């Protein structure tokens, strides 16, 4: 039986790819395509908008029928609204929106006490595998005799609004948990002096239509380890979100991550 799925932020770039990919996958049935009431695409067929032909599901503000899981790929300020809607209907929710502030984060965590919620700063399978590798590298290099300097360089398209990316910050959190860095530095200029070991440097590049890449540098004296993951198009995020949705259906209430999907927990 196919999974009845809905998308919040369905008229956006990622939302349209989710609609297109799910429509082509017989294991899914697209039953909802949600957007703000002020969105200019309200009422248009979601499939036609996504370039795959009409699927009989219009862009709307709410679900018209039963749904097994919702994927949110919207904007931070819209997250509490879809969280509330999923709580009211008891529908599992995949939160793929990045750049959440404290209020939005709190809403997600609170919802996970009552429904199944999967929340990840990146839906990419490769990114989440890279995070696991960085955790291992951090643990192994924590007590390296020459010390290990950690720098995180991320590139995204010119339209991305948050900086550094939520994914870059998550890489840093994972590494700091293993190595103990307590300070974050966002870029450098002037004469900041010699680099202390107890910090992680973040560098955000915004250029063209880059869908996302992250390089984590572990700098030692005499050698360097770099872990790099690059997206060549946005489908990697959409496919990861769809895999997360399949995983979440039927799960008990709780807060899940892509590590659970990949069996890395």
Long-range contacts (C-beta under 8 A, 24 or more apart in sequence): 2-26, 2-27, 2-28, 2-29, 3-27, 3-28, 3-29, 3-68, 3-69, 3-245, 3-246, 3-249, 4-29, 4-31, 4-66, 4-67, 4-68, 4-69, 5-29, 5-30, 5-31, 5-32, 5-67, 5-68, 5-69, 5-70, 5-71, 5-242, 5-245, 6-30, 6-31, 6-32, 6-33, 6-34, 6-63, 6-67, 6-69, 6-70, 6-71, 7-32, 7-33, 7-34, 7-46, 7-70, 7-71, 7-73, 8-34, 8-35, 8-70, 8-71, 8-72, 8-73, 8-74, 8-78, 8-82, 9-34, 9-35, 9-72, 9-73, 9-74, 9-75, 9-78, 9-97, 10-34, 10-35, 10-46, 10-49, 10-59, 11-35, 11-39, 11-41, 11-44, 11-46, 11-49, 11-59, 12-73, 12-74, 13-234, 14-73, 14-96, 14-234, 14-237, 14-238, 15-73, 15-74, 16-49, 16-50, 16-51, 17-50, 17-234, 17-235, 17-238, 18-71, 18-73, 18-238, 18-241, 18-242, 19-46, 19-47, 19-49, 19-50, 19-52, 19-55, 20-47, 20-50, 20-51, 20-52, 21-235, 21-238, 21-239, 21-242, 22-242, 23-47, 23-50, 23-52, 23-55, 24-52, 25-242, 27-246, 28-242, 30-55, 30-57, 31-57, 31-63, 31-64, 31-65, 31-66, 31-67, 32-57, 32-60, 32-63, 32-64, 32-67, 32-70, 33-57, 33-58, 33-59, 33-60, 34-59, 34-60, 34-61, 34-62, 34-63, 34-70, 34-82, 35-59, 35-60, 35-61, 36-61, 36-78, 37-61, 63-89, 67-91, 68-92, 68-249, 69-93, 69-94, 69-245, 69-248, 69-249, 70-94, 71-96, 71-241, 71-242, 71-244, 71-245, 72-96, 72-97, 73-97, 73-241, 76-100, 76-101, 76-104, 77-104, 79-104, 79-107, 79-108, 80-104, 80-107, 83-107, 83-108, 83-111, 86-111, 86-115, 87-111, 87-114, 87-115, 90-114, 90-115, 91-115, 92-116, 92-117, 92-118, 92-245, 92-248, 92-249, 92-251, 93-117, 93-118, 93-248, 94-118, 94-119, 94-241, 94-244, 94-245, 94-248, 95-119, 95-120, 96-120, 96-123, 96-237, 96-241, 96-244, 98-122, 98-162, 98-165, 98-166, 98-167, 99-161, 99-162, 99-166, 100-166, 108-255, 109-255, 112-253, 112-254, 112-255, 113-253, 114-253, 115-253, 116-248, 116-251, 116-252, 116-253, 116-254, 116-256, 117-254, 117-255, 117-256, 118-244, 118-245, 118-247, 118-248, 118-255, 118-256, 118-257, 118-258, 118-260, 118-261, 119-255, 119-256, 119-257, 120-244, 120-257, 120-258, 121-165, 121-166, 121-167, 121-169, 121-170, 122-166, 122-167, 122-170, 122-212, 122-237, 122-240, 122-258, 123-236, 123-237, 123-238, 123-240, 123-241, 123-244, 123-258, 124-212, 124-229, 124-231, 124-236, 124-237, 124-240, 125-236, 125-239, 125-240, 125-243, 125-258, 125-262, 126-229, 126-231, 126-236, 127-167, 127-214, 127-229, 128-240, 128-257, 128-258, 128-259, 128-261, 128-262, 128-264, 129-229, 129-262, 129-264, 130-171, 130-214, 130-216, 130-227, 130-228, 130-229, 131-170, 131-171, 131-174, 131-259, 132-259, 132-262, 132-264, 133-227, 134-171, 134-174, 134-175, 134-216, 134-227, 135-174, 135-175, 135-177, 135-178, 137-175, 137-218, 137-225, 137-227, 138-174, 138-175, 138-177, 138-178, 138-179, 138-218, 139-178, 139-179, 141-179, 141-218, 141-220, 141-225, 142-178, 142-179, 142-180, 144-220, 146-220, 146-221, 146-222, 147-197, 147-220, 147-221, 148-179, 148-197, 148-218, 148-219, 148-220, 149-195, 149-197, 149-201, 149-217, 149-218, 149-219, 149-220, 150-175, 150-179, 150-181, 150-200, 150-201, 150-216, 150-217, 150-218, 150-219, 151-200, 151-201, 151-202, 151-203, 151-216, 151-217, 151-219, 152-200, 152-201, 152-202, 152-203, 152-214, 152-215, 152-216, 152-217, 153-203, 153-205, 153-214, 153-215, 153-217, 154-202, 154-203, 154-204, 154-205, 154-212, 154-213, 154-214, 154-215, 155-204, 155-205, 155-206, 155-207, 155-210, 155-212, 155-213, 155-214, 156-204, 156-205, 156-206, 156-210, 156-211, 156-212, 157-206, 157-207, 157-208, 157-209, 157-210, 157-211, 157-212, 158-206, 158-207, 158-208, 158-209, 160-206, 163-204, 163-206, 164-202, 164-203, 164-204, 165-204, 165-212, 165-214, 167-212, 167-214, 168-202, 168-204, 168-214, 169-202, 171-214, 171-216, 172-200, 172-202, 175-200, 175-216, 176-200, 211-236, 211-237, 212-237
